Amino acid sequence: MKILQNSDIPIYRQIYLQLRDDILCGNLKAGEYLPSVRSLARELKISVMTTLKAYDELVSDGLAKAEQGKGYAVMPQDPDLLRERQIGLIEQQLLAAIDLARPAGISAQELAKMVKALYDAV
């Protein structure tokens, strides 16, 4: 996990976003436990409260659940809902790319070619 100390995005949000993406992309599976709050805080050299805030957001979003004495486990995800969330994440990234492309004079066709080339390369 990478945390940018000088980012405009708060640290707890960076943690939340990375874990959310790992869950939505299937890198973290249902029933799998997240790193303990204390161990992640120690690893990232941040406050336990900061880590706890990120985990609480995952719980609020139905992505994880707190299990007394065990930690935080990834919740099973509905495949259709998971796909919709992934599409939403992709749309956000594409909108950001469009916002960068327009002022640079990059057409929709050029942008589409770039996306296809990158998609094919991965």
C-alpha positions as CSV (number, residue, x, y, z in Angstrom):
1,M,0.0,0.0,0.0
2,K,1.3,3.4,-0.9
3,I,0.5,6.5,1.0
4,L,1.3,10.0,-0.3
5,Q,1.9,12.3,2.7
6,N,1.7,15.5,0.7
7,S,-1.5,14.5,-1.2
8,D,-4.7,16.6,-1.0
9,I,-6.5,13.3,-0.3
10,P,-6.5,12.5,3.5
11,I,-4.5,9.5,4.5
12,Y,-7.5,7.5,5.8
13,R,-9.2,8.1,2.4
14,Q,-6.1,6.9,0.5
15,I,-6.2,3.7,2.6
16,Y,-9.9,3.3,2.1
17,L,-9.7,3.8,-1.7
18,Q,-6.9,1.3,-2.1
19,L,-8.6,-1.3,-0.1
20,R,-11.9,-0.6,-1.8
21,D,-10.3,-1.1,-5.2
22,D,-8.7,-4.3,-4.1
23,I,-12.0,-5.6,-2.9
24,L,-13.9,-4.5,-6.0
25,C,-11.3,-5.9,-8.3
26,G,-11.3,-9.2,-6.5
27,N,-7.7,-8.9,-5.2
28,L,-9.2,-9.3,-1.7
29,K,-11.8,-12.1,-1.6
30,A,-14.9,-12.6,0.5
31,G,-14.0,-13.9,4.0
32,E,-10.4,-12.8,3.7
33,Y,-9.1,-10.7,6.6
34,L,-7.7,-7.2,6.2
35,P,-4.4,-6.5,7.9
36,S,-5.0,-5.7,11.6
37,V,-5.6,-2.0,12.3
38,R,-2.5,-1.9,14.5
39,S,-0.2,-3.7,12.1
40,L,-1.3,-1.5,9.1
41,A,-0.9,1.6,11.2
42,R,2.6,0.5,12.3
43,E,3.6,-0.5,8.7
44,L,2.4,2.9,7.3
45,K,3.7,4.8,10.3
46,I,0.4,6.4,10.9
47,S,-2.1,6.7,13.7
48,V,-4.3,3.7,14.6
49,M,-7.3,6.1,14.5
50,T,-6.5,7.0,10.9
51,T,-6.5,3.3,9.9
52,L,-9.7,2.7,11.9
53,K,-11.4,5.5,10.1
54,A,-10.6,3.9,6.7
55,Y,-11.8,0.5,7.9
56,D,-15.0,2.0,9.3
57,E,-15.8,3.5,5.9
58,L,-15.3,0.0,4.3
59,V,-17.9,-1.3,6.8
60,S,-20.3,1.6,6.1
61,D,-20.1,0.8,2.4
62,G,-20.8,-2.9,3.0
63,L,-17.3,-4.0,1.8
64,A,-16.1,-5.3,5.1
65,K,-17.4,-6.3,8.5
66,A,-15.8,-6.1,11.9
67,E,-15.6,-9.4,13.7
68,Q,-15.1,-9.2,17.5
69,G,-11.6,-10.5,18.4
70,K,-10.8,-11.4,14.8
71,G,-10.5,-8.1,12.9
72,Y,-12.1,-6.9,9.6
73,A,-13.2,-9.4,7.0
74,V,-14.1,-8.8,3.4
75,M,-17.9,-9.2,2.8
76,P,-19.2,-11.2,-0.1
77,Q,-20.1,-9.0,-3.0
78,D,-23.1,-9.4,-5.4
79,P,-21.5,-9.9,-8.9
80,D,-24.0,-7.6,-10.6
81,L,-23.5,-4.9,-8.0
82,L,-19.7,-5.4,-8.1
83,R,-19.8,-5.0,-11.9
84,E,-21.8,-1.7,-11.5
85,R,-19.3,-0.4,-9.0
86,Q,-16.4,-1.3,-11.3
87,I,-18.1,0.5,-14.2
88,G,-18.5,3.5,-11.9
89,L,-14.8,3.5,-11.0
90,I,-13.8,3.2,-14.7
91,E,-16.1,6.0,-15.7
92,Q,-14.5,8.3,-13.0
93,Q,-11.1,7.5,-14.4
94,L,-12.2,8.1,-18.0
95,L,-13.8,11.4,-17.1
96,A,-10.5,12.5,-15.6
97,A,-8.7,11.4,-18.8
98,I,-11.2,13.4,-20.9
99,D,-10.6,16.5,-18.7
100,L,-6.9,16.2,-19.5
101,A,-7.4,15.4,-23.1
102,R,-9.6,18.3,-24.1
103,P,-7.3,21.2,-23.2
104,A,-4.4,19.3,-24.9
105,G,-6.5,19.1,-28.1
106,I,-6.7,15.4,-28.1
107,S,-9.9,14.2,-29.9
108,A,-12.2,11.5,-28.8
109,Q,-10.9,9.2,-31.5
110,E,-7.3,9.8,-30.4
111,L,-8.2,9.1,-26.8
112,A,-10.1,5.9,-27.8
113,K,-7.0,4.7,-29.7
114,M,-4.9,5.4,-26.7
115,V,-7.2,3.5,-24.4
116,K,-7.3,0.5,-26.9
117,A,-3.5,0.5,-27.2
118,L,-3.1,0.5,-23.4
119,Y,-5.8,-2.1,-23.0
120,D,-4.2,-4.4,-25.6
121,A,-0.7,-3.9,-24.0
122,V,-1.7,-5.0,-20.5
